[in-house]
């Protein structure tokens, strides 16, 4: 878990550094963007002082505290999850690395916000863009890790149910 968390944290910070170097402020805080696939994907530079979809905007300090509490709680109760399998360890490693990556951004006095730079979107016929909010590697790692935990939980529940059924059939 620790190795995965370290790799995710390093990859997250490296990609954010590269985004800041490549897309950093041009003039007056306005950042550039780079279209990779027109009408589908582009690199942007958005600072987020909120949570997902900029919920709780301008709550950076409170969200840093929530992140620290979540990190501590996950660490303390990590054995409540399926950490005996490599998928369980992978999922928690992804979550730990993602939380630490975004927490680092929040606590960094030069940033004081989470750096988001990946954006998927579609262009309407009117030319207006609609799309998913920008995100980063840490966000992706957290989402994939939580998704894996959910799948592992369903699998464990199904195995427990099947074991109960098999036990009842033998009696």
C-alpha positions in Angstrom: 0.0 0.0 0.0 2.7 2.4 0.9 4.6 1.9 -2.3 1.5 2.5 -4.4 0.7 5.6 -2.3 4.2 7.0 -2.9 4.1 6.3 -6.6 0.6 8.0 -6.9 1.8 11.0 -4.9 5.0 11.3 -7.0 3.1 11.0 -10.3 0.4 13.4 -9.2 3.0 16.1 -8.1 5.1 15.6 -11.2 2.1 16.0 -13.5 0.9 19.1 -11.6 4.4 20.6 -11.8 4.5 20.0 -15.5 1.0 21.5 -16.0 2.1 24.6 -14.0 5.2 24.9 -16.1 3.4 24.4 -19.4 0.1 26.1 -18.7 1.1 28.4 -16.0 -0.2 32.0 -15.7 0.4 34.0 -18.9 -0.6 37.5 -17.7 -2.8 38.7 -15.0 -3.4 35.2 -13.7 -5.0 34.0 -16.9 -3.8 30.6 -17.8 -3.5 28.9 -21.2 -5.1 25.7 -22.3 -3.9 23.1 -24.8 -6.5 21.2 -26.8 -5.5 17.6 -27.3 -8.6 16.3 -29.0 -10.8 19.1 -30.2 -14.3 18.8 -28.8 -13.3 16.0 -26.3 -10.1 16.5 -24.2 -7.8 19.4 -23.3 -5.3 20.4 -20.7 -6.3 23.3 -18.6 -5.0 24.9 -15.4 -7.7 25.4 -12.8 -7.1 26.0 -9.1 -9.7 24.5 -6.9 -10.2 25.6 -3.3 -13.2 23.4 -2.9 -14.0 19.7 -3.2 -15.3 17.8 -6.2 -17.1 19.9 -8.8 -15.8 22.9 -6.7 -18.3 22.2 -3.9 -17.5 24.1 -0.8 -15.6 26.7 -2.9 -13.1 28.8 -0.8 -13.0 26.2 2.0 -9.4 25.1 1.5 -8.5 25.0 5.2 -11.6 23.1 6.3 -11.1 20.6 3.4 -7.5 20.2 4.4 -8.7 19.2 8.0 -11.3 16.9 6.5 -8.6 15.3 4.3 -6.3 14.8 7.3 -9.1 13.2 9.3 -10.1 10.9 6.4 -6.5 9.9 5.9 -6.1 9.1 9.6 -9.4 7.2 9.8 -8.5 5.1 6.7 -5.1 4.4 8.2 -6.5 3.4 11.6 -9.3 1.2 10.1 -7.5 -0.1 7.0 -7.8 -3.7 8.3 -11.6 -3.3 8.1 -11.1 -3.4 4.3 -9.8 -6.3 2.2 -6.1 -5.7 2.7 -5.2 -9.4 2.4 -5.5 -9.3 -1.4 -3.4 -7.3 -3.8 -6.6 -5.6 -5.1 -7.4 -4.4 -1.6 -3.9 -3.1 -1.0 -4.0 -1.5 -4.5 -7.3 0.3 -3.7 -6.1 1.7 -0.4 -2.8 2.7 -1.8 -4.5 4.6 -4.6 -6.8 6.4 -2.0 -3.9 7.2 0.3 -1.7 8.5 -2.5 -4.6 10.6 -3.9 -5.5 12.1 -0.6 -1.9 13.0 0.2 -1.4 14.5 -3.3 -4.3 16.9 -3.0 -3.6 17.6 0.6 -0.1 18.6 -0.3 -1.5 21.1 -2.7 -3.8 22.6 -0.1 -1.1 22.9 2.5 1.6 24.3 0.1 1.7 28.0 0.8 2.6 28.8 -2.8 -0.5 26.9 -4.1 -3.1 26.9 -1.3 -5.4 25.1 -3.8 -5.7 21.9 -5.6 -4.3 22.0 -9.1 -6.7 20.4 -11.7 -5.6 20.2 -15.3 -7.3 17.3 -17.2 -10.6 18.2 -18.8 -13.0 16.1 -20.9 -15.7 18.0 -22.7 -18.0 18.1 -25.7 -18.8 21.1 -27.9 -22.4 21.9 -28.6 -23.4 23.0 -32.1 -23.7 26.5 -30.6 -20.0 26.3 -29.8 -20.6 26.2 -26.1 -18.5 23.6 -24.1 -20.2 21.2 -21.7 -18.1 18.7 -19.8 -16.7 17.1 -16.8 -14.9 19.4 -14.4 -11.2 19.4 -14.6 -9.4 16.9 -12.4 -5.9 15.5 -11.7 -4.1 12.2 -11.1 -4.9 12.3 -7.3 -8.6 12.7 -8.0 -8.4 9.8 -10.5 -6.6 7.6 -8.0 -9.1 8.3 -5.3 -12.1 7.5 -7.6 -10.5 4.2 -8.9 -9.5 3.2 -5.3 -13.0 3.8 -4.0 -14.5 2.0 -7.0 -12.3 -1.0 -6.3 -13.2 -1.0 -2.6 -16.9 -1.1 -3.6 -16.4 -4.0 -6.0 -14.4 -5.9 -3.4 -17.1 -5.3 -0.8 -19.8 -6.6 -3.2 -17.6 -9.6 -4.0 -17.0 -10.3 -0.2 -20.7 -9.9 0.5 -21.6 -12.4 -2.3 -19.0 -14.9 -1.0 -20.3 -14.6 2.5 -23.9 -15.1 1.3 -22.8 -18.1 -0.8 -21.0 -19.6 2.2 -24.1 -19.2 4.4 -26.3 -20.9 1.7 -23.8 -23.7 1.3 -23.6 -24.1 5.1 -27.4 -24.2 5.4 -27.6 -26.8 2.6 -25.2 -29.1 4.4 -27.3 -29.1 7.5 
